[in-house]
Amino acid sequence: MCFITSRSTRAAFFCAAVLVPLRVGAASFHLPDAVPSPTLAALADYRHSYSGVVLDLGCSADGRSNIDSLWHLTDYGRPTRTFDRGSAYARIDVAQWWRLRAGEWWVGFGSGWIDSYGGNADAAQLWIDLHAAGRSTDSYFPQAHMRKMSVQWYGIGRSFPMDSGDVRGRFELAVRRLVSNSYSELAAAGGVFGETFSGAVTRMQADTPHGRSLGHGWCVDAAAEFENRSWRARLQAEGLAGRMSWQDLAVDAGYLSSPGVFVDSEGFLRDVAGGFAGISSRRSLSGPIDPLVRFHLAQTCRPGLFITVAFRRGETPTTGLGAAWRDRRGREVFFCSYPAARVGELGVGFSRFRCRILSNTWLLRDPRVASVGLSVIMP
């Protein structure tokens, strides 16, 4: 840990922080999930629904953090500890959707939000110490970034059967209209000495005293599924192509000097107040969608092995290996292990109901990765 003792050295550090512009408004955006994972979808066979009308409902919640357990992110008074990773992150994704299917066509609606944080080791150590009974040091040099975005979508799609010999399959194409009624982003870099923070801050937000800037966009989704006597495969891509944009966002960029440390109970530098000197402006923001591609390959026999792969642009791909069992009544259970992430997934399906739980430990213990997904088909 680096300590700054002289006022002249501190001033030089702060001036350097202000001269280096903090960037907000990254070039691409993540979207909340719009369909179940292929592993969860594999518990139900949609082919029976093509001749009638079916309502498919689903929801999911996903949390990930390398700072602390998801259940203890707002706990206070615990012993301090040392953050031993190079960078810190925390992200929460929540989504819900419904689709009304009639034959080969469907229409749907969904909504969700994403709250993500990122920072250097000092940002994580400051968050840990502020939630602990004591401090590990008197000075920190945090660099933190936050983004929060809500999205609603309306879509229409169509399935195209592609049966050939012993292979049965279908291809699905969908177009969605995206609307965002909430967007905020903050980047901060500076120094914390005791209870005082000073440094460069840039904030961008859609909600202002002058009104709200709605974001608009579109995306194209695609999926393909094939099955023969031995194997079943599904490949789906959300946001295969698409773009989001906002007009007239409020931007505040400058230097903040405050007698209080502005770290909220959820972590990282987030709310700015106190002595702020800077420039306020308005700008437009636009960027492509980060596609989410997921693949599932499984044996049709029961019990059967399967492999699943998920990839989102800008993130490390995750690969899992699992097995599924089904009884004579059609009730099914599967387990999947993700060795690289040290995460396990458990799923069940019966009648029209499907559920999955993913975690790096027991969900009610101290997970740093946790995900839950539900889906119901109503004929």
Buried (B, 14 or more C-beta within 10 A) or exposed (E): EEEBEEEEEBEEBBEEBBEEEBEBBEEBBBBBBBBBBBBBBBBBEBEEBBEEEBBBBBBBBBBBBEBBBBBBBEEEEEEBEEBEEEEBBBBBBBBBBBBBBEEEEBBBBBBBBBBBBBBBBBBBBBBBBBBBEEBBBEBBBBBBBBBBBBBBBEBBBEBEEEEEEEEBBBBBBBBBEBBBBBBBBBBBBBBBBEEBBBBBBBBBBBBEEEEEBBBBBBBBBBBBBBBEEEBBBBBBBBBBBBBBBBBBBBBBBBBBBBEEBBBEEBBBBBEBEEEBEBEEEEEEBBBBBBBBBBBBBBBEEEEBEBBBBBBBEEEEEBBBEBBBEBEEEEEBBBBBBBEEBEBBBBBBBBEBEBBBBBBBBEBEEBBBBBBBBBBBBEE
